[in-house]
Amino acid sequence: MNFRGNSFRSPSKVISMAAPAKINLYLNIIGKLNETYHELDSLVGFTTYGDKVFVRDCEDFRLEISGPFSQMLPPEKNNLVIKAAKELARETNYARGAYIKLVKNLPISSGIGGGSADAAATLKALNRLWGIKLKKEDLMTVGLKLGSDVPVCVKGKPARIGGRGEKIFSFEGFPKCGILLVNPRVPIPTIDVFKTFQGKYSNYVEIPKINDIEALIEFLSTQKNDLQETSVKIAPVLQVILNILSDEPNCRLARVSGSGATCFGIFNDEHSAALSARAISSRFKEWWLKPTQLSN
């Protein structure tokens, strides 16, 4: 990749790491753990599209941000990427810092784990750059201090999550399928959705064996996102998006991911998702759309 500024023209070693979008295929709110956290049950998948993180050695910690959504991020000192880097250094007594470049391709406060994925990618990249060789489980423990979604993003593979996000169970044999991400460019802070949520609590569900898209759709059709109704109340445009996706002839299922504001449609393949993206974008030019696929 061609780094334009300055910083990455140095011949020092550069490590790159993908930060893919995370999708909550279903999301059950089981109850409240305490005043801060809810107990969740969710099946999580990752797309082949997302942000990118690049790191190289530096005496202190510096952050450079580019990409279409870079201007919407908080100041450097409040950025989760820098917090992740400093937390890993503190946990491992690492004496130097890192120059970090974040390419922000995903919308902010959008329910697809962008900030958490960036933090997770930073932990994994620095673990390699610094040669500290922590196991993935140890990185997940560090990640939990940064946010509930960070551990599963460190894992980076399909998983079922419980608790507030710290209980992670691998989900093997996940089918590849097309995904269309649609965001109205309206940020919805997760904390606002949980504070507003007044729905009934759900129970843990039994997940059958899922080895093809038909089995996936059949199961997901019996599930829901408990936060979706609340998110739609906060941003009614989400219901418009869901209706538009559901009307697409090749869309198998449409849902809000996490707390929103990103909605997703499931398609048989990425090509079908791209065709729908083209049709929808011609009518709603202000929306952000990205055809991609679930990674297994």
C-alpha positions in Angstrom: 0.0 0.0 0.0 1.2 3.5 -0.8 1.4 5.5 2.5 1.2 9.1 1.7 2.4 11.0 4.5 5.6 10.9 5.6 5.4 8.5 8.5 5.5 5.2 6.6 8.3 6.1 4.2 10.8 4.8 6.7 12.4 1.5 5.8 11.5 0.0 9.2 9.3 -3.1 9.3 5.6 -2.5 8.7 2.9 -5.0 9.9 -0.5 -4.9 8.4 -3.7 -6.4 9.8 -7.3 -6.5 8.5 -10.1 -5.3 10.8 -13.2 -6.9 9.2 -16.7 -5.8 9.9 -18.5 -7.9 12.5 -22.2 -8.9 12.0 -24.6 -10.0 14.7 -26.6 -12.5 12.7 -29.0 -12.7 15.6 -28.8 -11.0 19.0 -30.7 -12.0 22.2 -30.7 -9.8 25.3 -30.9 -12.4 28.1 -31.0 -9.9 31.0 -28.9 -7.4 32.9 -25.6 -8.5 34.5 -25.2 -5.2 36.4 -25.8 -1.5 36.1 -23.4 -1.3 33.2 -23.7 -4.5 31.1 -26.4 -6.7 29.7 -26.1 -10.5 29.2 -26.1 -11.3 25.5 -26.5 -14.4 23.2 -25.4 -13.8 19.7 -24.1 -15.6 16.6 -21.3 -13.4 15.1 -19.8 -13.5 11.6 -17.2 -11.5 9.9 -17.1 -10.1 6.4 -14.2 -10.0 4.0 -14.4 -6.1 4.0 -13.4 -3.7 6.7 -10.8 -1.3 8.0 -7.0 -1.8 7.8 -4.3 -1.2 10.5 -0.6 -0.8 9.8 2.0 -0.5 12.5 5.7 0.2 12.7 8.2 0.8 15.5 8.3 4.2 17.1 9.7 5.6 20.4 6.2 6.8 21.5 2.6 6.2 20.3 1.4 8.1 17.3 -1.8 7.6 15.2 -2.4 8.6 11.6 -5.9 8.1 10.2 -7.1 8.1 6.6 -10.1 6.7 4.7 -13.6 7.8 3.9 -14.8 7.9 7.6 -11.6 9.3 9.1 -13.0 12.7 9.9 -15.7 11.3 12.1 -13.3 9.6 14.6 -12.5 11.1 18.1 -9.2 12.8 18.9 -6.2 10.6 19.0 -6.1 10.4 22.8 -9.6 9.0 22.9 -9.2 6.6 20.0 -9.6 2.9 20.9 -6.6 2.0 18.7 -4.3 4.1 20.8 -5.9 2.8 24.0 -5.3 -0.8 22.7 -1.7 -0.1 21.9 -1.0 1.4 25.3 -2.9 -1.3 27.2 -0.8 -4.0 25.4 2.4 -2.2 26.2 1.4 -1.8 29.9 0.4 -5.5 30.2 3.7 -6.7 28.7 6.0 -4.0 30.1 7.0 -3.1 26.5 9.2 0.0 26.7 8.7 1.5 23.2 5.7 2.7 21.3 4.4 2.4 17.7 3.4 4.5 14.8 -0.1 3.3 13.8 -1.9 4.0 10.6 -5.7 3.3 10.5 -7.5 3.2 7.2 -11.1 3.8 8.2 -13.4 2.3 5.6 -16.4 1.5 7.9 -18.9 3.9 9.2 -18.7 5.1 12.9 -21.1 3.9 15.6 -22.7 1.6 13.1 -23.2 -1.8 14.9 -20.6 -3.7 12.9 -17.8 -3.5 15.4 -15.6 -1.0 13.6 -13.8 0.4 16.7 -13.6 -2.9 18.3 -12.2 -4.5 15.2 -9.6 -1.8 14.9 -8.5 -2.3 18.5 -8.3 -6.1 17.9 -6.3 -5.6 14.8 -4.0 -3.3 16.6 -3.4 -5.8 19.4 -2.6 -8.6 16.9 -0.4 -6.4 14.7 1.6 -5.1 17.7 1.9 -8.6 19.2 3.7 -9.6 16.0 5.7 -6.3 15.6 7.0 -6.3 19.1 7.7 -10.0 19.1 5.9 -10.6 22.4 4.1 -13.7 21.2 1.1 -13.6 23.4 -1.4 -16.4 22.6 -4.7 -15.3 21.1 -6.5 -16.1 24.3 -4.2 -13.6 26.2 -4.9 -11.0 23.6 -8.6 -11.6 24.0 -8.2 -11.0 27.8 -6.5 -7.7 27.1 -9.2 -6.8 24.6 -12.0 -7.3 27.1 -10.6 -4.4 29.1 -11.1 -2.2 26.0 -14.7 -3.3 25.1 -17.1 -6.1 25.1 -16.8 -6.7 21.3 -13.0 -6.7 21.2 -12.4 -10.3 22.3 -14.5 -11.8 19.5 -12.9 -9.5 17.0 -9.5 -10.7 18.2 -10.7 -14.2 17.4 -11.8 -13.0 14.0 -13.8 -16.1 13.1 -17.5 -17.1 13.3 -18.5 -17.6 16.9 -21.3 -17.6 19.4 -20.9 -15.1 22.2 -22.4 -15.0 25.7 -22.1 -13.0 28.9 -21.2 -9.4 28.0 -19.0 -10.7 25.2 -16.3 -12.6 27.1 -17.8 -16.0 26.6 -16.8 -17.1 23.1 -17.6 -20.4 21.4 -16.2 -21.3 18.0 -18.7 -22.0 15.3 -17.3 -24.3 12.6 -18.5 -25.0 9.1 -20.0 -21.6 8.5 -21.3 -21.2 4.9 -20.0 -18.6 2.6 -22.7 -16.2 1.4 -23.1 -12.7 0.0 -23.7 -9.8 2.3 -24.9 -6.3 1.5 -24.1 -3.7 4.2 -26.3 -0.6 4.2 -25.8 2.4 6.5 -27.8 5.6 6.3 -24.8 7.6 7.6 -26.6 8.2 10.8 -24.4 7.2 13.8 -26.2 5.4 16.7 -24.1 5.1 19.9 -24.5 1.7 21.4 -24.9 3.1 24.8 -28.0 5.1 23.7 -29.7 1.9 22.4 -29.1 -0.1 25.5 -30.3 2.8 27.7 -33.5 3.1 25.7 -34.1 -0.7 25.4 -37.2 -1.7 27.2 -38.1 -4.9 25.4 -38.6 -8.4 26.9 -35.6 -10.5 27.7 -35.0 -13.6 25.6 -33.6 -17.0 26.4 -30.5 -18.8 25.1 -31.4 -20.8 21.9 -30.1 -24.1 20.6 -28.2 -23.6 17.3 -28.5 -26.5 14.9 -25.8 -27.7 12.6 -25.4 -25.1 9.8 -23.4 -26.2 6.8 -25.1 -24.3 3.9 -26.9 -21.1 3.3 -30.3 -22.8 3.3 -29.7 -24.1 6.9 -28.5 -20.6 7.9 -31.5 -18.8 6.6 -33.9 -21.4 8.0 -32.4 -20.9 11.5 -32.0 -17.1 11.4 -35.6 -16.8 10.3 -36.6 -18.2 13.7 -34.4 -15.6 15.5 -34.3 -11.8 15.7 -32.2 -8.9 16.9 -33.7 -7.8 20.3 -32.2 -4.3 19.8 -33.7 -3.8 16.4 -37.0 -2.3 17.5 -35.2 0.2 19.8 -32.7 1.1 17.0 -35.5 1.8 14.6 -37.3 4.0 17.1 -34.1 6.1 17.4 -33.5 6.2 13.7 -36.7 5.4 11.7 -34.7 5.4 8.4 -33.5 1.9 9.4 -37.0 0.5 8.8 -36.9 2.1 5.3 -33.6 0.3 4.7 -35.0 -3.0 6.0 -38.0 -2.7 3.7 -35.9 -1.9 0.7 -33.6 -4.8 1.3 -36.5 -7.2 1.9 -38.0 -6.2 -1.4 -34.8 -7.0 -3.3 -35.6 -10.3 -5.2 -32.4 -12.0 -4.2 -32.2 -11.0 -0.6 -32.8 -14.0 1.7 -33.0 -12.1 5.0 -32.6 -8.5 6.2 -31.8 -7.3 9.7 -30.1 -4.6 11.8 -26.6 -5.6 13.0 -26.0 -5.0 16.7 -27.3 -1.7 17.8 -27.3 -0.2 14.3 -27.2 1.8 12.3 -25.9 -0.7 9.7 -28.4 -3.1 8.3 -27.4 -6.2 6.3 -29.0 -8.4 3.7 -28.0 -12.0 3.1 -27.6 -13.2 -0.5 -26.6 -16.4 -2.1 -23.3 -14.8 -3.3 -21.5 -11.5 -3.4 -22.4 -11.0 -7.1 -26.1 -11.0 -6.1 -25.4 -8.6 -3.3 -23.5 -6.3 -5.7 -26.4 -6.2 -8.1 -28.8 -5.1 -5.3 -26.3 -2.5 -4.1 -26.2 -1.0 -7.6 -30.0 -0.8 -7.8 -30.4 0.6 -4.3 -27.6 3.2 -4.6 -29.2 4.6 -7.7 -32.3 5.5 -5.6 -30.6 6.4 -2.3 -27.3 8.1 -3.2 -26.8 9.3 0.4 -26.6 5.9 1.9 -23.4 3.9 2.3 -23.6 0.5 0.7 -21.0 -2.3 0.5 -21.4 -5.7 -1.1 -19.1 -8.3 0.5 -19.3 -11.8 1.8 -19.2 -13.7 5.1 -15.9 -15.3 5.7 -15.6 -18.8 7.1 
